[in-house]
Amino acid sequence: MSTDAGGSGFAGPPPPGYPPPSYPPPGYPPPGYPPPGYPPPGYAPPPGYGPAGYGPPPAYGPGYGHPGYGPPALKPGVIPLRPLTLSDIFNGAVAYIRANPKATLGLTTIVVVATQLIALILSVGPLAVGGQLIPTLSGEEEVSAGVLVSTMLSSLAGSVATGLAAILLSGLLTVVVGRAVFGSGITIGQAWQRLRGRLWALVGFSVLEVLGAMLLIAVVVGFIFAVGAAAGGAAAVLIGIPLVLALIAALVYLGTMLTFTPVIIVLERLGIIDAVKRSFALIKRDFWRVLGIRLLAVIVAQLVAGAVAFPFSLGGQIILMAATTTTAALFALVLLSVGGAIGQIITAPFSAGVVALQYTDARIRREAFDLVLQTGAGYGPAAPSDSTDHLWLTRQN
């Protein structure tokens, strides 16, 4: 029941289209309450939270992209003191050349130029003096037996001189790398003082390595010839093919397992037998890694040497083919030797550096040798350059 507007009692119904006064329109909160999603006056959400009515934002991991890494490895010299990657080894082999140009490129230039000159004189000298250089190169005349024997002996002597020079150069460059790992420089004289006591061990190992390979080849070839003489050519071929393949595999295996022996002789100052045993111990679990990196380094070095020597080789061959005098022929041979020498000067330090850094990496992986190297890095730049040499003598029994 209702009364009029001016009387007492209940008010009449609201006009059509308006909700009752005590109820909010649909979608609106009751009077005195804030709209949904808004805090009441004087209220603020705790720090770190979104608007009222929402929980804290979800937690996230350590950013996007690659997972977080620890601090970078210590790098006092040409390599970081941790297990090395292929790029670490190759970059280090280049970095030590750039850091020590006199003790690497300068030393290599002296050794290579001297040996190339000696080899050229010994191999071509007898023919040039006897006036038989042009006939020998062209094949127009038969060379006398005396000159032929003299030339062969001279060439053999030149090869021996080249081999000895390569041994000397490899040992000296190994000393340079041993210092470069700690960021220390070294002069050619200091490198020689460091190597001098180990030179004969290096020569002895190299001679034994060559003789062993020659003996193995001679045994296989002799056996194949014996089979051919006893059972015929077909049997020799049938047996010879697998034997030759086995010989190649054996030479590759032994050559790889002996890779670190010269480095060990120089840096760890061990005898030949102990150095061979240690090289086998360091490589036996990483054979394919050592072989792969070594082959890749050889391929890179040969490509670079070939590219550098190509213009000299091309010019020398053209002049040699057209030569009609001994002087022209000698000039062509000198040009060929210059191209080969430049290629060796560029690539020999790189190859020696790769082997020495592979050895360092093997010790880091097998013996945690990076912890020993960090000891040397802690000496600081003010320490004497030879203060870290003894660290290479540290080894696990």
C-alpha positions in Angstrom: 0.0 0.0 0.0 1.2 3.5 -0.7 0.4 7.1 -0.1 0.9 10.3 -2.0 4.1 12.2 -2.1 3.2 14.6 0.6 1.7 12.1 3.0 3.2 9.6 5.4 3.7 5.9 4.7 5.6 4.2 1.9 6.7 5.9 -1.2 5.2 4.8 -4.4 7.1 2.7 -7.0 9.9 4.4 -8.9 9.2 5.6 -12.3 9.6 3.1 -15.0 13.2 2.5 -16.3 14.9 3.3 -13.0 16.1 0.5 -10.6 15.1 0.6 -6.9 17.3 3.1 -5.0 18.7 0.4 -2.7 20.2 -1.6 -5.6 22.9 -0.5 -8.0 22.4 -0.7 -11.7 23.7 -4.0 -13.3 27.5 -4.0 -13.6 28.1 -1.4 -10.8 29.2 -2.1 -7.3 27.0 -1.2 -4.3 27.4 2.4 -3.0 30.6 2.8 -0.9 32.6 0.1 -2.7 35.1 0.9 -5.4 34.7 -0.6 -8.9 36.3 -4.0 -9.4 40.0 -3.8 -10.0 40.5 -0.5 -8.1 41.7 -0.2 -4.6 39.8 1.7 -2.0 41.0 5.2 -1.1 44.1 5.2 1.0 45.1 1.6 0.0 48.1 0.8 -2.0 49.3 -2.7 -3.0 52.5 -4.1 -1.4 55.6 -3.4 -3.4 56.2 -5.8 -6.2 52.5 -6.7 -6.8 50.1 -5.6 -9.4 46.7 -4.0 -8.9 44.4 -5.2 -6.1 42.8 -8.5 -6.9 45.8 -9.9 -8.8 48.6 -12.0 -7.4 52.3 -11.3 -7.8 53.7 -11.5 -11.3 55.1 -14.8 -12.2 58.8 -15.5 -11.5 61.1 -15.7 -14.5 64.4 -17.4 -15.0 67.8 -15.7 -15.6 66.7 -13.7 -18.7 66.3 -14.8 -22.2 68.8 -16.4 -24.6 71.6 -18.7 -23.4 71.7 -19.7 -19.8 73.9 -17.7 -17.5 77.7 -18.5 -17.5 80.2 -18.1 -14.8 83.1 -15.7 -14.9 85.3 -15.9 -18.0 88.4 -18.2 -17.8 91.7 -16.5 -16.8 93.7 -15.7 -19.9 97.2 -14.3 -19.1 98.6 -15.2 -22.5 97.5 -16.6 -25.8 95.0 -19.1 -24.5 92.3 -19.2 -21.8 93.3 -21.5 -18.9 90.5 -24.0 -19.4 89.9 -27.0 -21.8 90.5 -25.6 -25.3 88.3 -25.6 -28.3 89.5 -25.8 -31.9 89.2 -22.1 -32.3 91.2 -21.5 -29.1 94.0 -23.7 -30.4 94.1 -22.1 -33.9 93.7 -18.5 -32.5 96.4 -19.2 -29.9 98.7 -20.5 -32.6 98.3 -17.2 -34.5 98.3 -15.0 -31.4 101.7 -16.2 -30.2 103.2 -15.4 -33.6 101.8 -11.9 -33.4 103.0 -11.5 -29.8 106.5 -12.7 -30.6 107.3 -11.8 -34.2 111.1 -11.7 -33.7 111.2 -15.1 -32.0 108.8 -16.7 -34.4 108.9 -15.2 -37.9 112.4 -13.8 -37.5 113.8 -17.1 -36.2 112.0 -19.1 -38.9 113.3 -16.8 -41.6 116.9 -17.3 -40.4 116.6 -21.1 -40.3 114.6 -21.6 -43.5 116.7 -19.3 -45.6 119.9 -20.9 -44.4 118.6 -24.4 -45.1 117.1 -23.6 -48.4 120.4 -22.0 -49.5 122.4 -25.0 -48.3 120.0 -27.5 -50.0 120.1 -25.6 -53.3 123.8 -25.4 -53.4 124.3 -29.1 -52.5 121.7 -30.3 -55.0 122.4 -28.1 -58.0 126.0 -27.1 -57.4 127.7 -30.2 -58.8 125.6 -30.0 -62.0 126.2 -26.3 -62.4 129.9 -26.7 -61.9 130.1 -29.6 -64.4 128.1 -27.7 -67.0 125.4 -30.3 -67.0 122.6 -28.4 -65.4 120.7 -27.6 -68.6 121.2 -31.1 -70.2 120.0 -32.7 -67.0 116.9 -30.5 -66.7 116.0 -30.9 -70.3 116.9 -34.6 -70.5 118.7 -34.0 -73.8 122.0 -35.6 -72.7 122.8 -38.5 -70.4 124.5 -37.5 -67.2 127.7 -39.2 -66.3 127.7 -41.6 -63.5 130.1 -39.6 -61.4 128.0 -36.4 -61.6 124.9 -38.4 -60.9 126.3 -40.0 -57.8 127.7 -36.6 -56.6 124.3 -35.0 -57.1 122.5 -37.8 -55.2 124.9 -37.5 -52.3 124.6 -33.8 -52.3 120.8 -33.9 -52.4 120.9 -36.4 -49.5 123.1 -34.1 -47.5 120.7 -31.2 -48.2 117.8 -33.3 -47.0 119.7 -34.1 -43.8 120.4 -30.4 -43.3 116.8 -29.5 -43.9 115.6 -32.2 -41.4 118.0 -31.0 -38.7 116.9 -27.5 -39.2 113.3 -28.5 -38.9 114.1 -30.2 -35.6 115.9 -27.2 -34.3 113.1 -24.8 -35.4 110.4 -27.0 -33.9 112.2 -27.1 -30.5 112.8 -23.4 -30.4 109.2 -22.5 -31.3 108.0 -24.9 -28.6 109.9 -22.9 -26.1 108.3 -19.7 -27.4 104.8 -21.2 -27.0 105.6 -22.3 -23.5 106.3 -18.8 -22.5 103.4 -17.3 -24.6 100.9 -19.3 -22.6 101.7 -17.0 -19.7 101.9 -13.9 -21.8 105.7 -13.7 -21.5 108.0 -12.8 -24.3 111.4 -14.4 -25.1 114.3 -13.6 -27.3 116.0 -16.0 -29.8 119.0 -16.3 -27.5 116.9 -17.1 -24.5 115.0 -19.8 -26.5 118.3 -21.3 -27.6 119.6 -21.4 -24.0 116.4 -23.1 -22.9 116.6 -25.7 -25.8 120.3 -26.4 -25.9 120.2 -29.1 -23.3 117.4 -31.0 -25.1 118.6 -30.7 -28.7 120.3 -34.1 -28.8 117.3 -35.8 -27.4 115.2 -34.2 -30.0 117.6 -35.3 -32.8 117.7 -38.8 -31.4 114.0 -39.2 -31.3 113.6 -37.8 -34.8 116.2 -40.3 -36.1 114.6 -43.2 -34.4 111.2 -42.2 -35.7 112.4 -42.0 -39.3 114.3 -45.3 -39.0 111.3 -47.0 -37.4 109.1 -45.9 -40.2 111.6 -47.0 -42.8 112.0 -50.4 -41.2 108.3 -50.9 -41.1 107.9 -50.0 -44.7 110.9 -52.2 -45.7 109.4 -55.2 -43.9 106.0 -54.9 -45.6 107.5 -54.3 -49.1 110.0 -57.1 -48.7 107.2 -59.5 -47.6 105.1 -58.5 -50.7 108.0 -59.1 -53.0 108.8 -62.5 -51.3 105.2 -63.5 -51.8 105.3 -62.4 -55.5 108.5 -64.4 -56.1 107.1 -67.5 -54.5 103.4 -67.5 -55.6 103.2 -65.1 -58.5 102.0 -61.6 -59.1 98.3 -62.3 -58.4 99.1 -63.6 -54.9 101.3 -60.6 -54.3 98.6 -58.2 -55.3 96.0 -60.1 -53.2 98.1 -60.0 -50.1 99.8 -56.6 -50.8 96.7 -54.4 -51.0 95.5 -55.2 -47.4 99.1 -55.1 -46.1 99.6 -51.6 -47.6 96.4 -50.4 -46.1 97.4 -51.8 -42.8 100.8 -50.2 -43.1 99.2 -46.8 -43.8 96.9 -47.2 -40.8 99.9 -48.2 -38.5 102.0 -45.2 -39.6 99.1 -42.8 -39.0 98.4 -44.4 -35.6 102.0 -44.3 -34.5 102.6 -40.8 -35.9 99.6 -39.5 -34.0 100.5 -41.2 -30.7 104.0 -39.8 -30.9 102.8 -36.2 -31.7 103.5 -34.8 -28.2 106.9 -36.5 -27.8 109.1 -33.5 -29.0 107.1 -31.1 -27.0 107.5 -33.2 -23.9 111.2 -33.6 -24.4 111.5 -29.8 -24.6 109.0 -28.6 -21.9 109.1 -31.4 -19.4 112.7 -32.2 -20.1 112.2 -36.0 -20.2 114.3 -38.6 -22.0 113.2 -40.2 -25.2 111.7 -43.4 -23.8 109.8 -41.6 -21.0 108.6 -38.9 -23.4 107.2 -41.6 -25.8 105.4 -43.3 -22.9 104.0 -40.0 -21.7 102.8 -39.0 -25.2 101.0 -42.3 -25.5 99.4 -41.8 -22.1 98.1 -38.3 -22.9 96.8 -39.2 -26.4 95.3 -42.6 -25.9 91.8 -41.3 -24.9 91.8 -38.4 -27.3 93.2 -40.1 -30.4 90.6 -38.9 -32.9 90.6 -35.4 -31.5 94.4 -35.1 -31.7 94.4 -36.6 -35.2 91.6 -34.5 -36.5 93.0 -31.2 -35.3 96.5 -32.1 -36.6 95.1 -33.0 -40.0 93.1 -29.8 -40.2 96.2 -27.8 -39.2 98.2 -29.5 -41.9 95.6 -28.8 -44.5 95.3 -25.2 -43.6 99.1 -24.8 -43.6 99.5 -26.5 -47.0 96.8 -24.3 -48.5 98.4 -21.1 -47.2 101.9 -22.2 -48.2 100.6 -23.2 -51.7 98.8 -19.9 -52.2 101.9 -17.9 -51.2 104.3 -20.0 -53.3 102.1 -20.2 -56.4 103.3 -17.0 -58.1 107.0 -17.9 -57.5 106.4 -21.5 -58.7 104.6 -20.4 -61.8 107.3 -17.8 -62.7 110.1 -20.3 -61.9 108.6 -23.0 -64.0 108.1 -20.7 -67.0 111.6 -19.4 -66.8 113.0 -22.9 -66.3 111.2 -24.3 -69.4 112.6 -21.5 -71.5 116.1 -21.5 -70.0 119.0 -22.0 -72.4 121.8 -21.0 -70.1 123.0 -22.1 -66.7 122.4 -18.6 -65.3 118.7 -18.6 -66.4 118.2 -22.1 -64.9 119.8 -21.1 -61.6 117.6 -18.0 -61.4 114.5 -20.2 -62.0 115.6 -22.6 -59.3 116.3 -19.8 -56.9 112.8 -18.4 -57.6 111.2 -21.7 -56.8 113.2 -22.0 -53.6 112.1 -18.5 -52.6 108.5 -19.4 -53.0 108.9 -22.5 -50.9 110.8 -20.6 -48.2 108.2 -17.9 -47.8 105.5 -20.6 -47.5 107.5 -22.3 -44.7 108.3 -19.1 -42.9 104.5 -18.3 -42.7 103.3 -21.8 -41.8 106.0 -23.4 -39.7 105.3 -21.3 -36.6 101.6 -22.0 -36.9 102.1 -25.8 -37.2 104.5 -25.8 -34.2 102.1 -23.7 -32.2 99.1 -26.0 -32.9 101.0 -29.1 -31.6 102.2 -27.3 -28.5 98.8 -26.0 -27.7 97.2 -29.5 -28.3 99.6 -30.9 -25.8 98.6 -28.1 -23.3 95.0 -28.9 -23.9 95.6 -32.6 -23.3 97.2 -31.9 -20.0 94.4 -29.6 -19.0 91.8 -32.3 -19.8 93.7 -35.2 -18.2 95.5 -33.6 -15.3 93.6 -30.4 -14.5 96.8 -28.6 -15.6 94.9 -25.3 -15.9 95.1 -25.1 -12.1 98.9 -25.3 -12.3 99.0 -22.8 -15.1 96.9 -20.4 -13.0 99.6 -20.5 -10.4 102.0 -19.0 -12.9 99.4 -16.5 -14.0 99.3 -15.3 -10.4 102.9 -14.3 -10.5 101.9 -11.1 -12.3 103.5 -9.3 -15.1 106.4 -8.1 -12.9 107.7 -11.6 -12.4 110.8 -12.7 -14.4 109.9 -14.3 -17.8 111.5 -17.6 -16.9 109.6 -17.9 -13.5 107.0 -20.1 -15.1 109.2 -22.6 -16.9 109.3 -25.0 -14.0 105.5 -25.3 -14.1 105.7 -27.5 -17.2 107.7 -30.0 -15.1 104.7 -30.6 -12.9 103.0 -33.8 -13.8 100.8 -36.6 -12.3 102.5 -39.8 -11.5 
